[in-house]
Amino acid sequence: MLCSAMGPRGFPPLLLMLLSCCASASTQAVATPAVATPTMTKEDLNSTEAIPATLRPSGSPRTPGTPRAPELSGPRPTPVTDVAALCACDLLPAQCDVNCCCDPDCSPTDFSVFSACSVPVVTGDRQFCSQKAAIYSMNLTADPPHRVFKLIDQINPSIFCIHISNYKPALSFANPEVPNEDYFNRVTQALGGFTLSAESDVPPTAISDTPQPTKYKYGVPLQTAGASSGSFLRLPSPLTSSLCTDENPAAFLVSQAFKCSRRVDIEECEGMDALSMARYSSPAILRVPNSATQVSIKVQSVMYRSLNHTLTRLEGHGILRPSLVSIGQDRLCSNVVLEVKYSLLYTATGQIQEASLSLVLGTFSNTVTLLQQKFEIHFVQHGTKPVPHSGNPGYRVGLPLAAGFRPQKGSGIIQTTNRQGQLTILRSTGEQDCLASEGLRDPVLFGYNVQSGCQLRLTGTIPCGLLAQKIQGLLRGQAFPDYVAAFGNSQAQDVQDWVPVRYVTHSSNMKGPCQLPVALGIEVKWTKYGSLLNPQARIVNVTAQLISIPEPLPGPERTIVVSTTVTFVDVSAPAEAGFRAPPTINARLPFSFFFPFA
């Protein structure tokens, strides 16, 4: 064996050669210890003693370049950090942190004014079966109060825990190798890849052959035509405050709605781009990312909101720009964008097909310094029909009530796709036969008081329980809902916009062995909500009353009349003129304001 005799300056070469050769021979003669995984019982997990490892001789000496086997270890090695020296609440250097019982900068005088310990327990890795834990507490009954410190052995009750950590390198981070010019060549040669030299033969202007995406994916920002590749469709939104931030990109299939305020100056309104209609209608969306095909945004509707909040639809208009006008001593800025609503039509292949825009313009005076704006975007898939609403937002007379179920607490409302079958009543037919009209039902329409019914003819003897179940199925239908939408456009995920149906059962005073339900009365209470100029119908209460009577006397033929009624009750309170409450002054004087007089 040849050993290098070169060494540090000042050592005899012969002595270094002998020491190196002896160390090499000793390394080959000693067997490499290996750790065997012993079988552990429940008693072993609860024990604090280390399990001895089994040694076996190594089959072959370790070749250069292969990782060294983990060294044998008995008990868990000393952790890198000491829990008694750790303090997570020590934030201020060379100062005592309030209620931080582990802060080394705190003195007994500081501990006497503590109320509690913000970090009562300090531990290491909780996955170990046994570990040290530093316990901090305050003895408030002592005079003066002082801190109590304990260092205990904490036992992990879980059977899936680490009993011995016999791999020391895992307790610390390895120092990474600093890359240089030779590092990449060495790595690629070791991996058997191509040679990556420091000087590349590929020209810097070479174009990558990476295929470009051919469709939008969920959450990908919508690109617009522009001079740079980073042009996106922006949707202003509030960030850290209620003020509008214009850097929020609109993402594919991510429907959003924001309200934010913008600082305005009446003298600069004509030059503010965020108030101009052209700002939101001029961008052209790319059909797919990084493509040359553009989809122009079409202005679908423009509504104008006056100072008294009345809405007027503008017809035959172009691009309206903010204009400053003077009326007497007042200065007004008109044609200002108040609401923006994008509607994008996309295909199943992830391409934008159409883009439409709905705007609400308005006017503000020179007394306004913060202007509130609303921005919204939603996506509609091509070839699908949108779910119709029964009003926007309030109910419209003659449209069906929206209803559904809530399977569990914390979930949204589940509705059927059939808008006409969410809340129904028994349909009356000319034959007045309940069995003939079974399954035929009519939707409950807002504002329509309805009464329907039929007759159930019985022959022979039928068990009362089975008959009561049959009649109740005729009255309630196949699936009677648990919730009714308060507004005509209530969303299924907004549970606060849904009214629970309250069930009430009325039985006859006449006692009998069995009660048969014969009538179902649905009472819907609604109120006028919002402005007096454009009130919206809102449902505030729904009650379903089930009326039962005793079973009729047995006979060869009996007839039971079954009926349902729907009643709408207007519970709107008389309109009263409302005035804004005067501001209150909640001023607090400093503690030493009257010093030295008090």
C-alpha positions as CSV (number, residue, x, y, z in Angstrom):
1,M,0.0,0.0,0.0
2,L,1.3,3.4,-0.9
3,C,0.7,6.2,1.5
4,S,1.4,9.9,0.8
5,A,4.4,11.2,2.7
6,M,3.6,14.8,2.1
7,G,2.5,16.7,5.2
8,P,2.6,20.0,6.9
9,R,5.8,21.9,7.1
10,G,7.9,21.0,10.1
11,F,7.0,17.2,10.4
12,P,9.4,14.5,9.3
13,P,8.2,12.8,6.1
14,L,9.0,9.3,7.4
15,L,7.0,9.8,10.6
16,L,3.9,11.0,8.6
17,M,4.1,8.1,6.3
18,L,4.2,5.6,9.2
19,L,1.3,7.2,11.0
20,S,-0.8,7.3,7.8
21,C,-0.2,3.7,6.9
22,C,-1.0,2.5,10.4
23,A,-4.3,4.4,10.4
24,S,-5.2,2.9,7.1
25,A,-4.5,-0.6,8.2
26,S,-6.4,0.0,11.4
27,T,-9.4,1.2,9.5
28,Q,-9.5,-2.0,7.3
29,A,-9.0,-4.3,10.3
30,V,-11.9,-3.0,12.4
31,A,-15.4,-4.2,11.3
32,T,-17.8,-1.4,10.5
33,P,-20.6,-1.3,13.1
34,A,-24.2,-1.5,11.8
35,V,-27.4,-0.7,13.6
36,A,-30.0,-3.5,13.6
37,T,-33.6,-2.7,14.3
38,P,-34.6,-4.7,17.4
39,T,-38.2,-5.8,18.1
40,M,-39.8,-3.3,20.6
41,T,-42.6,-4.0,23.0
42,K,-44.8,-1.7,24.9
43,E,-42.6,-2.1,27.9
44,D,-39.6,-1.1,25.9
45,L,-41.3,2.1,24.7
46,N,-42.1,3.2,28.2
47,S,-38.5,2.5,29.3
48,T,-35.9,5.3,29.4
49,E,-32.9,3.0,28.8
50,A,-31.4,2.7,25.4
51,I,-31.8,-0.5,23.4
52,P,-28.4,-2.1,22.6
53,A,-27.6,-2.5,19.0
54,T,-26.5,-5.8,17.4
55,L,-23.1,-5.8,15.8
56,R,-22.2,-7.9,12.7
57,P,-19.0,-7.9,10.7
58,S,-18.9,-6.0,7.5
59,G,-19.0,-8.0,4.3
60,S,-16.6,-5.8,2.4
61,P,-14.6,-2.7,3.2
62,R,-16.1,0.6,2.3
63,T,-15.0,1.8,-1.1
64,P,-14.0,5.4,-1.6
65,G,-16.8,7.7,-2.5
66,T,-19.6,5.7,-0.7
67,P,-21.3,7.2,2.3
68,R,-20.1,6.1,5.7
69,A,-22.5,3.9,7.7
70,P,-24.1,5.5,10.7
71,E,-22.0,5.2,13.8
72,L,-23.3,3.1,16.8
73,S,-25.0,5.2,19.5
74,G,-26.5,4.2,22.8
75,P,-28.7,6.8,24.4
76,R,-29.9,9.7,22.4
77,P,-27.0,12.2,21.9
78,T,-27.0,15.5,23.5
79,P,-29.2,17.8,21.5
80,V,-27.8,20.8,19.8
81,T,-29.9,23.2,21.7
82,D,-30.6,23.2,25.4
83,V,-34.3,23.8,26.3
84,A,-33.2,25.6,29.5
85,A,-31.4,28.2,27.3
86,L,-34.2,28.5,24.7
87,C,-36.6,31.4,24.9
88,A,-39.1,32.1,22.1
89,C,-40.5,35.3,23.6
90,D,-37.2,37.0,24.1
91,L,-37.6,39.7,21.4
92,L,-35.8,42.8,22.8
93,P,-32.0,42.6,23.1
94,A,-30.6,43.5,26.5
95,Q,-34.1,44.3,27.7
96,C,-36.7,42.4,29.7
97,D,-39.8,41.4,27.7
98,V,-43.1,41.7,29.6
99,N,-44.4,38.3,30.9
100,C,-41.5,36.5,29.3
101,C,-40.4,34.2,32.1
102,C,-37.5,32.7,30.2
103,D,-35.9,36.0,29.3
104,P,-32.4,36.0,30.8
105,D,-32.4,39.8,30.9
106,C,-35.3,39.9,33.5
107,S,-34.4,40.4,37.1
108,P,-36.4,39.4,40.2
109,T,-37.8,42.9,40.3
110,D,-39.2,42.4,36.8
111,F,-40.7,39.1,37.7
112,S,-42.6,40.6,40.6
113,V,-44.8,42.6,38.2
114,F,-45.5,39.8,35.8
115,S,-49.1,38.6,35.6
116,A,-48.4,35.2,33.8
117,C,-45.9,33.5,31.6
118,S,-46.5,34.0,27.9
119,V,-44.6,30.9,27.1
120,P,-45.1,28.4,29.9
121,V,-43.5,25.3,28.4
122,V,-40.3,25.1,26.2
123,T,-39.6,21.7,24.6
124,G,-37.5,20.4,21.8
125,D,-38.7,17.9,19.2
126,R,-42.1,16.5,20.3
127,Q,-41.6,13.3,18.3
128,F,-39.1,11.8,20.8
129,C,-40.5,9.4,23.4
130,S,-38.7,11.2,26.2
131,Q,-37.2,14.6,26.3
132,K,-36.4,17.5,28.5
133,A,-39.0,20.2,29.1
134,A,-38.6,23.6,30.7
135,I,-41.6,24.6,32.8
136,Y,-42.1,28.3,33.7
137,S,-44.8,29.6,36.0
138,M,-45.5,32.5,38.4
139,N,-46.1,32.2,42.1
140,L,-48.5,35.1,42.5
141,T,-49.3,34.2,46.1
142,A,-45.8,35.0,47.3
143,D,-44.8,38.5,48.4
144,P,-43.3,39.7,46.1
145,P,-44.4,37.4,43.3
146,H,-41.6,35.4,41.7
147,R,-40.9,33.0,38.9
148,V,-40.8,29.3,39.3
149,F,-38.6,27.2,37.0
150,K,-38.6,23.4,36.6
151,L,-36.7,21.1,34.3
152,I,-38.5,17.8,33.9
153,D,-38.4,14.7,31.7
154,Q,-41.5,14.8,29.5
155,I,-42.9,11.4,28.2
156,N,-44.6,11.2,24.9
157,P,-47.8,9.0,25.3
158,S,-47.9,8.1,21.6
159,I,-46.4,4.6,20.7
160,F,-45.3,6.1,17.4
161,C,-42.3,8.1,18.7
162,I,-38.6,8.2,18.3
163,H,-36.9,6.2,21.0
164,I,-33.2,6.6,19.9
165,S,-31.6,9.1,17.5
166,N,-28.5,7.3,16.4
167,Y,-27.7,9.4,13.4
168,K,-25.7,12.4,14.5
169,P,-25.6,14.3,11.2
170,A,-29.4,14.5,11.3
171,L,-29.2,16.8,14.4
172,S,-27.5,19.6,12.4
173,F,-27.4,21.1,8.9
174,A,-24.6,20.1,6.6
175,N,-22.5,22.9,5.2
176,P,-23.4,23.2,1.5
177,E,-20.7,23.2,-1.1
178,V,-20.1,26.6,-2.7
179,P,-20.6,26.2,-6.5
180,N,-17.8,27.4,-8.8
181,E,-16.8,26.9,-12.5
182,D,-15.6,23.3,-11.9
183,Y,-18.6,22.3,-9.7
184,F,-21.1,22.0,-12.5
185,N,-18.7,20.0,-14.7
186,R,-18.0,17.6,-11.9
187,V,-21.7,17.1,-11.1
188,T,-22.7,16.4,-14.7
189,Q,-19.9,13.9,-15.2
190,A,-20.8,12.1,-12.0
191,L,-24.4,11.8,-13.1
192,G,-23.5,10.6,-16.6
193,G,-25.0,13.5,-18.4
194,F,-23.7,15.8,-21.0
195,T,-20.7,17.9,-20.4
196,L,-21.4,21.4,-19.2
197,S,-18.4,23.5,-19.7
198,A,-17.8,27.0,-18.5
199,E,-17.8,28.3,-22.0
200,S,-20.9,27.3,-23.9
201,D,-21.1,27.0,-27.6
202,V,-24.8,27.9,-27.7
203,P,-25.3,31.5,-28.8
204,P,-27.0,33.8,-26.2
205,T,-29.7,34.7,-28.8
206,A,-30.8,31.1,-29.3
207,I,-34.6,30.7,-29.1
208,S,-35.9,28.1,-26.7
209,D,-37.9,25.2,-28.2
210,T,-40.1,24.9,-25.2
211,P,-43.8,24.5,-26.3
212,Q,-46.0,27.4,-25.5
213,P,-49.2,26.8,-23.5
214,T,-52.3,26.4,-25.7
215,K,-54.9,27.0,-23.0
216,Y,-55.6,28.9,-19.8
217,K,-55.5,26.9,-16.6
218,Y,-57.3,27.6,-13.3
219,G,-55.7,30.6,-11.5
220,V,-53.5,31.7,-14.5
221,P,-53.6,35.5,-14.9
222,L,-55.4,36.7,-18.0
223,Q,-52.9,38.2,-20.5
224,T,-53.7,41.2,-22.5
225,A,-52.2,42.7,-25.7
226,G,-49.3,45.0,-24.8
227,A,-45.7,45.9,-25.5
228,S,-44.5,43.6,-22.8
229,S,-45.2,40.0,-21.9
230,G,-46.3,41.0,-18.4
231,S,-49.5,42.7,-19.5
232,F,-52.5,41.4,-17.6
233,L,-56.2,42.3,-17.1
234,R,-56.2,44.2,-13.8
235,L,-59.0,44.2,-11.3
236,P,-58.6,46.9,-8.6
237,S,-59.0,45.6,-5.1
238,P,-58.3,46.7,-1.5
239,L,-55.0,45.5,-0.1
240,T,-53.9,46.6,3.4
241,S,-56.7,49.3,3.7
242,S,-59.9,50.2,2.0
243,L,-58.0,52.1,-0.7
244,C,-58.0,50.7,-4.2
245,T,-54.8,48.9,-5.5
246,D,-54.6,48.6,-9.3
247,E,-52.0,45.8,-9.4
248,N,-54.4,42.8,-8.8
249,P,-54.4,40.6,-11.9
250,A,-57.6,38.8,-12.9
251,A,-57.1,35.0,-12.9
252,F,-58.9,32.4,-15.1
253,L,-62.0,30.9,-13.6
254,V,-61.5,32.9,-10.3
255,S,-64.7,34.9,-9.9
256,Q,-64.0,37.9,-7.7
257,A,-65.9,41.0,-6.4
258,F,-64.3,43.9,-4.6
259,K,-65.3,47.2,-3.1
260,C,-62.7,49.8,-2.5
261,S,-62.3,53.6,-2.1
262,R,-60.2,55.9,-4.2
263,R,-58.9,59.4,-3.2
264,V,-60.2,61.9,-5.7
265,D,-59.7,65.6,-6.3
266,I,-62.4,67.5,-8.2
267,E,-59.8,69.6,-10.0
268,E,-58.0,66.5,-11.3
269,C,-60.9,64.2,-12.2
270,E,-60.6,64.7,-15.9
271,G,-57.0,63.4,-15.9
272,M,-57.5,60.4,-13.5
273,D,-57.2,57.3,-15.6
274,A,-58.9,55.1,-12.9
275,L,-62.2,57.1,-13.3
276,S,-62.3,56.8,-17.1
277,M,-64.5,54.4,-19.0
278,A,-61.7,53.8,-21.6
279,R,-59.4,52.3,-18.8
280,Y,-61.6,49.2,-18.5
281,S,-62.9,48.8,-22.1
282,S,-59.7,49.3,-24.1
283,P,-57.7,46.2,-23.1
284,A,-57.8,43.2,-25.5
285,I,-57.5,39.8,-23.8
286,L,-55.4,37.1,-25.5
287,R,-57.5,34.0,-26.4
288,V,-54.8,31.7,-25.0
289,P,-51.5,32.7,-23.2
290,N,-48.8,34.1,-25.4
291,S,-50.9,34.0,-28.5
292,A,-51.5,36.6,-31.3
293,T,-55.3,36.2,-31.3
294,Q,-57.0,38.9,-29.3
295,V,-60.5,39.1,-27.9
296,S,-61.9,42.6,-27.6
297,I,-64.0,43.7,-24.7
298,K,-67.5,44.7,-25.8
299,V,-69.4,47.2,-23.7
300,Q,-72.7,45.5,-23.1
301,S,-74.5,48.1,-21.0
302,V,-73.9,51.4,-19.4
303,M,-76.1,52.7,-16.5
304,Y,-75.9,56.2,-15.2
305,R,-76.5,56.9,-11.5
306,S,-77.5,60.4,-10.5
307,L,-76.8,62.1,-7.3
308,N,-80.2,61.0,-5.9
309,H,-79.2,57.3,-6.7
310,T,-81.6,56.8,-9.6
311,L,-80.4,54.6,-12.5
312,T,-80.8,55.5,-16.1
313,R,-79.8,53.3,-19.0
314,L,-77.7,55.1,-21.7
315,E,-78.3,54.2,-25.3
316,G,-76.2,55.0,-28.3
317,H,-73.2,56.2,-26.5
318,G,-69.5,56.1,-27.2
319,I,-66.6,56.2,-24.9
320,L,-67.5,58.7,-22.2
321,R,-64.8,60.5,-20.4
322,P,-64.9,62.3,-17.0
323,S,-65.9,66.0,-17.5
324,L,-65.8,68.8,-15.0
325,V,-68.9,71.1,-14.9
326,S,-70.0,74.0,-12.7
327,I,-73.5,74.5,-11.5
328,G,-73.7,77.7,-9.6
329,Q,-71.2,77.6,-6.8
330,D,-70.9,73.8,-6.9
331,R,-68.4,71.9,-9.1
332,L,-69.4,68.4,-10.3
333,C,-67.4,65.7,-12.1
334,S,-69.7,63.5,-14.3
335,N,-69.2,60.3,-16.3
336,V,-67.1,58.8,-13.5
337,V,-66.8,55.0,-13.3
338,L,-68.5,53.7,-10.2
339,E,-69.0,50.0,-11.0
340,V,-67.2,47.6,-13.4
341,K,-68.5,44.1,-14.2
342,Y,-66.6,41.8,-16.6
343,S,-68.3,38.7,-18.0
344,L,-66.0,36.2,-19.8
345,L,-67.2,33.4,-22.0
346,Y,-64.8,30.5,-22.1
347,T,-64.7,27.1,-23.8
348,A,-64.1,23.7,-22.4
349,T,-60.5,23.7,-23.9
350,G,-59.5,26.7,-21.8
351,Q,-59.9,29.5,-24.4
352,I,-61.5,32.9,-24.0
353,Q,-64.2,33.3,-26.6
354,E,-66.0,36.5,-25.7
355,A,-65.6,39.3,-23.1
356,S,-68.3,41.7,-22.2
357,L,-68.3,44.7,-19.9
358,S,-71.1,46.4,-17.9
359,L,-70.5,49.8,-16.3
360,V,-72.2,52.1,-13.9
361,L,-71.2,55.8,-14.3
362,G,-72.0,58.5,-11.9
363,T,-71.2,62.0,-10.6
364,F,-69.5,63.3,-7.5
365,S,-69.2,66.8,-6.1
366,N,-66.4,68.9,-4.8
367,T,-67.2,67.8,-1.2
368,V,-66.2,64.2,-1.9
369,T,-62.6,63.1,-1.2
370,L,-63.1,59.3,-1.1
371,L,-65.0,57.7,-4.0
372,Q,-66.2,54.1,-3.6
373,Q,-65.9,51.8,-6.6
374,K,-67.0,48.2,-7.2
375,F,-65.3,45.7,-9.4
376,E,-66.5,42.2,-10.3
377,I,-65.6,39.5,-12.8
378,H,-67.2,36.1,-13.4
379,F,-66.9,33.3,-16.0
380,V,-69.5,31.5,-18.0
381,Q,-68.7,28.3,-19.9
382,H,-69.8,28.2,-23.5
383,G,-72.8,25.9,-24.2
384,T,-74.1,26.0,-20.7
385,K,-77.1,27.9,-19.4
386,P,-76.7,30.1,-16.4
387,V,-78.9,29.4,-13.4
388,P,-81.8,31.8,-13.5
389,H,-82.6,34.0,-10.5
390,S,-86.0,35.0,-9.1
391,G,-84.9,38.6,-8.7
392,N,-81.8,40.8,-8.5
393,P,-81.6,41.2,-5.6
394,G,-85.2,41.2,-4.3
395,Y,-87.9,38.8,-5.4
396,R,-90.1,39.6,-8.4
397,V,-93.8,38.8,-8.4
398,G,-94.6,35.6,-10.2
399,L,-91.2,34.0,-10.0
400,P,-90.6,30.8,-8.0
401,L,-89.1,30.8,-4.5
402,A,-85.6,29.5,-4.3
403,A,-85.2,26.8,-1.6
404,G,-82.8,24.0,-0.7
405,F,-81.2,21.9,2.0
406,R,-78.3,22.2,4.4
407,P,-76.9,18.7,5.0
408,Q,-74.6,19.7,7.9
409,K,-73.5,22.7,9.9
410,G,-70.8,24.6,8.2
411,S,-71.8,23.6,4.7
412,G,-73.6,25.5,2.0
413,I,-77.1,25.2,0.7
414,I,-77.8,22.3,-1.8
415,Q,-80.4,23.1,-4.5
416,T,-82.0,21.1,-7.3
417,T,-81.3,22.1,-10.8
418,N,-85.0,22.4,-11.5
419,R,-85.8,25.9,-10.4
420,Q,-89.6,25.2,-10.6
421,G,-89.3,22.2,-8.2
422,Q,-87.5,23.6,-5.2
423,L,-90.6,24.5,-3.2
424,T,-93.9,23.1,-4.5
425,I,-97.4,22.4,-3.4
426,L,-100.1,19.9,-4.4
427,R,-101.7,20.5,-7.8
428,S,-105.4,20.6,-8.1
429,T,-107.0,18.6,-11.0
430,G,-110.5,18.4,-12.4
431,E,-111.0,14.9,-11.0
432,Q,-110.0,16.0,-7.5
433,D,-108.4,12.6,-7.0
434,C,-105.3,12.6,-4.9
435,L,-104.1,9.3,-6.2
436,A,-104.5,10.3,-9.8
437,S,-102.6,13.6,-9.3
438,E,-99.9,12.0,-7.2
439,G,-96.5,13.5,-8.2
440,L,-98.1,16.5,-10.0
441,R,-97.0,19.7,-8.2
442,D,-96.9,23.4,-8.8
443,P,-94.1,25.8,-7.7
444,V,-94.7,28.4,-5.0
445,L,-94.6,31.8,-6.9
446,F,-93.7,34.9,-5.0
447,G,-96.7,37.1,-4.2
448,Y,-99.3,34.6,-5.3
449,N,-101.7,33.3,-2.6
450,V,-102.8,29.8,-3.6
451,Q,-105.1,27.2,-2.3
452,S,-105.2,23.6,-3.7
453,G,-106.5,20.3,-2.7
454,C,-107.9,16.9,-3.6
455,Q,-109.9,14.0,-2.2
456,L,-108.6,10.7,-1.0
457,R,-111.2,7.9,-1.2
458,L,-110.6,4.9,1.0
459,T,-112.2,1.5,0.8
460,G,-111.6,-1.3,3.2
461,T,-109.4,-1.2,6.2
462,I,-106.0,0.6,6.0
463,P,-103.6,0.9,8.9
464,C,-103.7,4.4,10.3
465,G,-99.9,4.8,10.4
466,L,-99.5,3.8,6.8
467,L,-102.3,6.2,5.8
468,A,-100.8,9.1,7.7
469,Q,-97.5,8.5,6.0
470,K,-99.2,8.5,2.6
471,I,-101.1,11.7,3.2
472,Q,-98.0,13.5,4.6
473,G,-96.1,12.6,1.4
474,L,-98.9,14.1,-0.7
475,L,-98.8,17.3,1.3
476,R,-95.0,17.8,1.5
477,G,-93.9,16.3,-1.7
478,Q,-90.9,14.2,-2.4
479,A,-88.4,16.6,-0.8
480,F,-89.6,19.5,1.2
481,P,-86.8,22.1,1.7
482,D,-85.3,23.2,5.0
483,Y,-84.2,26.7,3.8
484,V,-85.7,29.5,1.6
485,A,-83.6,32.2,0.0
486,A,-84.1,35.6,1.5
487,F,-83.4,37.3,-1.9
488,G,-84.0,36.2,-5.4
489,N,-80.3,36.0,-6.2
490,S,-79.0,34.5,-2.9
491,Q,-75.9,32.4,-3.5
492,A,-75.8,28.9,-2.1
493,Q,-72.5,29.5,-0.2
494,D,-73.9,32.6,1.6
495,V,-75.9,30.8,4.3
496,Q,-76.7,34.1,6.1
497,D,-78.9,35.0,3.1
498,W,-81.2,32.0,3.6
499,V,-84.1,31.7,6.0
500,P,-84.8,28.4,7.8
501,V,-88.3,26.9,7.4
502,R,-90.1,26.7,10.8
503,Y,-92.3,23.6,11.2
504,V,-95.5,23.8,13.4
505,T,-97.8,20.8,14.0
506,H,-101.4,21.4,15.1
507,S,-103.5,18.5,16.3
508,S,-107.2,18.4,17.0
509,N,-108.6,18.7,20.5
510,M,-110.5,15.5,20.0
511,K,-108.5,12.6,21.3
512,G,-108.0,9.5,19.1
513,P,-105.7,6.6,18.7
514,C,-104.2,8.1,15.5
515,Q,-103.9,11.6,14.0
516,L,-104.1,12.0,10.2
517,P,-102.5,15.1,8.6
518,V,-105.1,16.7,6.2
519,A,-103.8,20.3,5.6
520,L,-100.5,22.1,5.0
521,G,-100.4,25.9,5.3
522,I,-97.3,27.8,4.2
523,E,-97.0,31.4,5.4
524,V,-94.3,33.6,3.9
525,K,-93.5,36.9,5.6
526,W,-91.7,39.4,3.5
527,T,-90.7,43.1,3.7
528,K,-89.6,45.9,1.5
529,Y,-85.8,46.3,1.8
530,G,-83.5,49.1,0.7
531,S,-84.2,52.5,-0.8
532,L,-87.7,54.0,-1.0
533,L,-87.1,54.8,-4.6
534,N,-86.4,51.1,-5.5
535,P,-87.5,48.8,-2.7
536,Q,-86.6,45.1,-2.9
537,A,-88.7,42.2,-1.7
538,R,-86.9,40.2,1.0
539,I,-88.3,37.1,2.8
540,V,-87.8,37.3,6.6
541,N,-89.8,34.2,7.8
542,V,-91.3,31.0,6.4
543,T,-93.6,28.8,8.5
544,A,-95.1,25.5,7.5
545,Q,-98.1,24.5,9.6
546,L,-99.3,20.8,9.4
547,I,-102.9,20.3,10.7
548,S,-104.0,16.9,11.8
549,I,-107.4,15.4,12.7
550,P,-108.4,12.1,14.4
551,E,-108.9,9.1,12.1
552,P,-112.5,8.9,10.8
553,L,-114.8,6.2,11.9
554,P,-114.4,2.9,9.9
555,G,-116.9,2.3,7.1
556,P,-117.2,0.7,3.7
557,E,-116.1,4.0,2.0
558,R,-114.5,7.1,3.5
559,T,-113.4,10.4,1.9
560,I,-110.6,12.6,3.3
561,V,-110.2,16.1,1.9
562,V,-106.5,17.1,1.7
563,S,-105.6,20.8,1.1
564,T,-102.6,23.1,0.9
565,T,-102.5,26.9,1.2
566,V,-99.8,29.5,0.5
567,T,-100.1,33.0,2.0
568,F,-97.8,35.9,1.5
569,V,-97.8,38.5,4.3
570,D,-96.2,42.0,3.9
571,V,-94.7,42.9,7.3
572,S,-92.9,46.1,6.1
573,A,-92.7,48.8,8.7
574,P,-93.9,52.3,7.7
575,A,-91.2,54.3,6.0
576,E,-89.5,56.9,8.1
577,A,-87.1,59.6,7.1
578,G,-83.7,58.7,8.4
579,F,-80.9,61.2,9.3
580,R,-77.3,60.5,9.9
581,A,-76.5,60.4,13.6
582,P,-74.4,63.4,14.7
583,P,-70.8,62.5,15.5
584,T,-69.8,61.9,19.1
585,I,-66.5,63.1,20.6
586,N,-64.8,60.3,22.4
587,A,-61.7,62.2,23.5
588,R,-59.5,60.9,26.3
589,L,-57.2,63.2,28.2
590,P,-53.7,62.1,29.1
591,F,-53.2,60.5,32.5
592,S,-51.1,63.5,33.7
593,F,-53.2,66.2,32.1
594,F,-54.1,67.9,35.5
595,F,-50.7,67.4,37.0
596,P,-49.7,68.8,39.5
597,F,-53.2,69.9,40.5
598,A,-54.6,66.4,40.9
